[in-house]
Amino acid sequence: MKEFILTELKKHPIIAAVKNDEELIASLKTKCQIVFILYGDICNIDKISEKISDSGKLPIVHIDLIGGLSSSDIAVQYLVENTKVDGIISTKSSLLKKAQEEGLITVQRVFMIDSKSLNSIQYHIKHGYADFLEILPGALPKAIKTISSSSDIPIIGGGLVSDKEDVRVILGAGAIAVSTSNIDLWSY
């Protein structure tokens, strides 16, 4: 699955990040083959992931943002047994570990707020369970370049991506893709 995602991101390096039903519907009409689900709850995440999967795209859910799910292994198990998600995004390594054991794609979301954050990424690279690292905000090309040069884990830049120039800079810094909720960039 990881190789398929890498291949798709080489063709179109934009990931649609959806925060509501309107954005979900819009994402299904784009070239984006990967959709990050940033909303929902335990009652509707199955329907959201099914719409994405049925359209031939890969749904990857930000498990930390889904209402009614806890930060425990059972939440991952619930998604595996009751939805069509292909992967999860989380800031929590324990959830990524369980997701990897279940055969899901894993995206470690890391917020770059200071130099300590940059140092902690090295720990996640060495001891983590991420197939991909999502660095936020994505508009930090120096940090992306530093991380991508010291890791074999593919980097996704996300957060505060406002225009095509941001996309070019992030990809030029070494990220393999950009996740964005900016609908205008999904077809870039």
C-alpha positions as CSV (number, residue, x, y, z in Angstrom):
1,M,0.0,0.0,0.0
2,K,2.8,2.4,0.8
3,E,4.4,1.9,-2.6
4,F,1.0,2.6,-4.2
5,I,0.7,5.8,-2.3
6,L,4.2,6.9,-3.2
7,T,3.5,6.2,-6.9
8,E,0.2,8.2,-6.8
9,L,1.9,11.1,-5.0
10,K,4.5,11.2,-7.7
11,K,1.7,11.7,-10.3
12,H,-0.2,14.2,-8.2
13,P,1.5,15.4,-5.0
14,I,-1.5,17.1,-3.5
15,I,-3.6,15.4,-0.7
16,A,-7.1,16.7,-0.1
17,A,-7.6,17.4,3.6
18,V,-11.4,17.6,4.2
19,K,-13.1,19.1,7.2
20,N,-16.7,18.8,6.3
21,D,-19.2,17.1,3.9
22,E,-19.0,19.9,1.3
23,E,-15.2,19.5,1.1
24,L,-15.6,15.7,1.0
25,I,-17.8,15.9,-2.1
26,A,-15.5,18.4,-3.8
27,S,-12.4,16.2,-3.1
28,L,-14.1,13.3,-4.9
29,K,-14.1,15.3,-8.2
30,T,-10.3,16.1,-8.1
31,K,-7.1,14.3,-9.2
32,C,-6.2,13.8,-5.5
33,Q,-6.0,10.1,-4.9
34,I,-5.5,10.4,-1.2
35,V,-8.0,12.1,1.1
36,F,-7.2,13.0,4.7
37,I,-10.4,13.0,6.8
38,L,-10.2,15.7,9.5
39,Y,-13.7,15.5,10.8
40,G,-16.5,13.1,11.8
41,D,-17.5,11.0,14.7
42,I,-18.1,7.4,15.6
43,C,-21.6,7.5,14.0
44,N,-20.5,8.7,10.6
45,I,-16.9,7.9,10.0
46,D,-17.9,4.7,8.2
47,K,-20.1,6.6,5.7
48,I,-17.4,9.2,5.1
49,S,-14.7,6.6,4.5
50,E,-17.0,4.6,2.3
51,K,-17.7,7.5,0.0
52,I,-14.0,8.1,-0.5
53,S,-13.2,4.4,-1.0
54,D,-16.1,3.8,-3.4
55,S,-14.8,6.7,-5.5
56,G,-11.5,4.8,-5.9
57,K,-9.5,7.1,-3.6
58,L,-7.7,6.2,-0.3
59,P,-9.3,7.4,2.9
60,I,-6.8,8.2,5.7
61,V,-8.5,9.4,8.9
62,H,-7.0,11.7,11.5
63,I,-8.0,9.5,14.4
64,D,-7.3,12.2,17.0
65,L,-10.1,14.3,15.5
66,I,-12.9,11.8,15.4
67,G,-15.5,12.4,18.0
68,G,-16.3,9.4,20.3
69,L,-13.0,7.6,19.7
70,S,-10.5,7.3,22.5
71,S,-6.7,7.4,22.3
72,S,-6.5,3.6,22.8
73,D,-5.8,0.6,20.6
74,I,-9.6,-0.3,20.6
75,A,-10.2,2.9,18.5
76,V,-7.9,1.6,15.8
77,Q,-9.5,-1.8,16.0
78,Y,-12.9,-0.1,15.6
79,L,-11.8,1.6,12.5
80,V,-10.4,-1.6,11.0
81,E,-13.6,-3.6,11.7
82,N,-16.2,-0.9,10.9
83,T,-14.9,1.4,8.2
84,K,-13.1,1.4,4.9
85,V,-10.1,3.5,6.0
86,D,-6.8,2.6,4.5
87,G,-4.7,4.5,7.1
88,I,-4.6,6.8,10.1
89,I,-3.0,10.1,11.0
90,S,-2.1,10.7,14.6
91,T,0.2,12.5,17.0
92,K,0.3,9.4,19.2
93,S,2.9,6.8,18.5
94,S,0.9,4.1,20.3
95,L,-2.0,4.4,17.9
96,L,0.4,4.3,15.0
97,K,1.9,1.1,16.3
98,K,-1.5,-0.6,16.6
99,A,-2.5,0.7,13.1
100,Q,0.7,-0.7,11.6
101,E,0.0,-4.1,13.3
102,E,-3.4,-4.0,11.7
103,G,-1.9,-3.3,8.2
104,L,-3.0,0.3,8.0
105,I,-0.9,3.1,6.5
106,T,0.4,5.4,9.3
107,V,1.1,9.1,9.2
108,Q,2.8,10.7,12.2
109,R,1.6,14.3,12.5
110,V,4.2,16.6,14.1
111,F,3.8,20.2,15.0
112,M,6.9,22.3,14.5
113,I,6.7,24.9,17.3
114,D,10.3,25.2,18.4
115,S,13.8,23.5,18.1
116,K,12.7,20.9,20.7
117,S,10.1,19.8,18.2
118,L,12.8,19.3,15.5
119,N,14.8,17.2,17.9
120,S,11.8,15.0,18.9
121,I,11.3,14.2,15.3
122,Q,14.5,12.2,15.3
123,Y,13.1,10.1,18.1
124,H,9.9,9.4,16.0
125,I,12.1,8.5,13.0
126,K,14.2,6.1,15.0
127,H,11.6,4.6,17.3
128,G,8.3,5.4,15.7
129,Y,5.8,3.5,13.6
130,A,5.2,6.0,10.8
131,D,5.1,5.3,7.1
132,F,4.9,9.0,6.5
133,L,5.7,12.1,8.6
134,E,3.3,15.1,8.2
135,I,5.1,18.3,9.3
136,L,2.9,21.2,10.3
137,P,3.0,24.0,9.4
138,G,4.1,23.0,6.0
139,A,5.3,26.5,5.3
140,L,8.6,25.7,7.1
141,P,10.9,24.6,4.2
142,K,14.1,24.7,6.2
143,A,12.7,22.3,8.7
144,I,11.3,20.1,6.0
145,K,14.7,20.0,4.3
146,T,16.5,19.2,7.5
147,I,14.1,16.3,8.3
148,S,14.0,14.9,4.8
149,S,17.8,14.9,4.5
150,S,18.1,12.8,7.7
151,S,15.2,10.4,7.2
152,D,14.0,7.7,4.7
153,I,10.5,8.3,5.9
154,P,8.6,10.3,3.2
155,I,7.6,13.8,4.3
156,I,4.2,15.5,3.8
157,G,4.0,19.2,4.4
158,G,0.7,20.5,5.7
159,G,-0.9,23.4,7.4
160,L,-0.8,27.1,6.4
161,V,-0.5,26.2,2.7
162,S,-2.2,29.1,1.0
163,D,-1.1,29.1,-2.6
164,K,0.8,27.4,-5.4
165,E,4.1,29.1,-4.4
166,D,3.8,27.4,-1.0
167,V,3.3,24.1,-2.7
168,R,6.4,24.6,-4.9
169,V,8.5,25.6,-1.9
170,I,7.4,22.7,0.2
171,L,8.0,20.1,-2.6
172,G,11.3,21.8,-3.4
173,A,12.4,21.4,0.2
174,G,12.1,17.6,-0.1
175,A,8.5,16.8,0.8
176,I,6.9,14.2,-1.4
177,A,3.4,15.7,-1.0
178,V,1.4,18.6,0.4
179,S,-1.8,18.1,2.4
180,T,-4.1,21.0,2.2
181,S,-7.7,22.0,2.9
182,N,-7.4,24.7,0.3
183,I,-9.8,23.5,-2.4
184,D,-8.2,25.7,-5.0
185,L,-4.9,23.8,-4.7
186,W,-6.4,20.3,-5.0
187,S,-6.2,20.4,-8.8
188,Y,-2.8,22.1,-8.9
